Amino acid sequence: MKDRRNTLQKELTFEAVQGFSGHPSADDIYRMISAEHSTISKATVYRNLFSLCEEGRIGKVIPVGCSEAHYDHRIDRHCHAHCIKCGRVVDVDVSYDMSSARDAHAMEDGFTILSHELIFEGICRNCRDKEMKNGTEGIKD
């Protein structure tokens, strides 16, 4: 197994993720760090985000159809909601029992589920309010 070094750049990256209340992109994290540490490269931030995810110190959320990952300071199992308009990702605190779905699917075709992620897709309040203000409505009930 490869030796995992804790460098100053990795700790800056970790602290930046911890400093966001939401789910920043790699570019958001890079901008935050480079504002105070102008010599850090974008590649270093990306590499450290990858490493921190592998180590289980931070989480990564990639909504379906979204081209960029969002990073999460929470590493406990929880759900997310993704705004299809602005791309924002937020935590959703709902309880659900994945064990029955996992067991049913495993019995159906022998597939062993190792991991899962639940992401709700929708339009956030800010985007919905903007649409209503502009006279357009994205979702009909």
C-alpha positions in Angstrom: 0.0 0.0 0.0 1.3 3.4 -0.9 2.5 5.6 2.0 0.1 8.5 2.5 1.9 11.7 3.5 0.2 14.5 5.3 1.6 17.6 3.6 0.9 21.2 4.3 -1.0 21.4 1.0 -3.1 18.4 1.9 -4.0 19.9 5.3 -4.9 23.2 3.6 -7.2 21.3 1.2 -8.8 19.4 4.1 -9.3 22.6 6.1 -10.8 24.3 3.1 -13.4 21.5 2.6 -14.2 21.6 6.4 -14.6 25.4 6.1 -17.5 25.2 3.6 -21.0 24.7 4.9 -22.1 23.3 1.6 -20.6 21.1 -1.0 -17.9 23.0 -2.9 -16.4 22.0 -6.3 -12.7 21.5 -6.7 -12.5 25.0 -8.3 -14.3 26.5 -5.3 -11.7 24.9 -3.0 -8.8 25.9 -5.2 -10.0 29.6 -5.2 -10.4 29.6 -1.4 -6.9 28.2 -0.8 -5.1 30.2 -3.5 -6.5 33.4 -2.1 -4.1 33.0 0.8 -1.5 30.6 -0.6 -0.9 31.9 -4.2 1.8 29.3 -4.9 -0.5 26.3 -4.6 -1.4 24.8 -8.0 -4.8 23.6 -9.1 -3.3 20.1 -9.8 -2.1 19.9 -6.2 -5.6 20.7 -4.9 -7.1 18.1 -7.2 -4.6 15.5 -6.2 -5.1 16.2 -2.5 -8.9 16.0 -2.9 -8.5 12.6 -4.5 -6.2 11.4 -1.8 -8.5 12.7 1.0 -11.4 10.9 -0.5 -9.5 7.7 -0.8 -8.5 8.0 2.9 -12.1 8.5 3.9 -11.4 11.9 5.4 -13.9 13.7 3.1 -16.8 12.7 0.9 -17.4 13.2 -2.8 -20.8 13.7 -4.5 -21.2 13.5 -8.3 -24.9 14.0 -9.2 -26.0 12.1 -12.4 -25.5 14.3 -15.4 -23.2 16.7 -13.5 -19.8 17.1 -15.0 -18.0 18.1 -11.7 -17.7 16.5 -8.3 -18.7 18.3 -5.1 -16.9 17.6 -1.9 -18.4 17.0 1.5 -17.0 17.6 4.9 -19.5 15.0 6.3 -18.3 11.4 5.9 -21.3 9.7 7.5 -23.9 8.1 5.3 -26.5 10.7 4.3 -28.5 11.8 1.3 -28.2 14.8 -1.0 -30.3 17.0 -3.2 -29.0 18.5 -6.4 -30.4 21.6 -8.1 -30.6 20.9 -11.9 -30.6 24.7 -12.5 -27.6 26.1 -10.5 -25.8 22.8 -9.7 -25.9 23.4 -5.9 -25.8 20.3 -3.7 -27.2 20.2 -0.2 -27.6 17.6 2.6 -31.0 16.0 3.0 -31.7 14.4 6.4 -34.1 11.6 5.7 -34.0 8.1 7.1 -34.3 5.1 4.8 -33.5 1.4 5.0 -31.3 0.3 2.2 -30.9 -3.2 3.5 -34.3 -4.4 2.2 -33.5 -3.1 -1.3 -30.0 -4.6 -1.2 -31.3 -8.0 -0.1 -34.1 -8.0 -2.7 -31.8 -7.2 -5.5 -29.1 -9.6 -4.3 -31.7 -12.4 -4.3 -33.0 -11.4 -7.8 -29.8 -11.8 -9.8 -27.0 -12.5 -7.4 -25.6 -8.9 -7.6 -23.7 -7.9 -4.4 -24.2 -4.2 -3.6 -21.1 -2.7 -2.0 -22.1 0.9 -1.8 -25.0 3.2 -2.6 -25.7 6.9 -2.8 -29.1 8.6 -2.8 -29.3 12.0 -4.6 -32.6 13.8 -5.1 -32.8 15.9 -8.2 -34.9 19.1 -8.3 -34.9 22.9 -8.3 -33.7 24.8 -5.2 -35.7 27.5 -3.6 -33.5 30.3 -5.0 -33.8 29.1 -8.6 -37.5 28.5 -8.3 -38.0 32.0 -6.9 -36.0 33.5 -9.8 -38.1 31.5 -12.3 -41.3 32.7 -10.7 -40.1 36.3 -10.6 -39.2 36.1 -14.3 -42.6 34.6 -15.1 -41.3 31.2 -16.0 -42.0 28.0 -14.1 -39.8 24.9 -14.5 -42.0 22.4 -12.7 -45.8 21.9 -13.0 -47.6 20.0 -10.3 
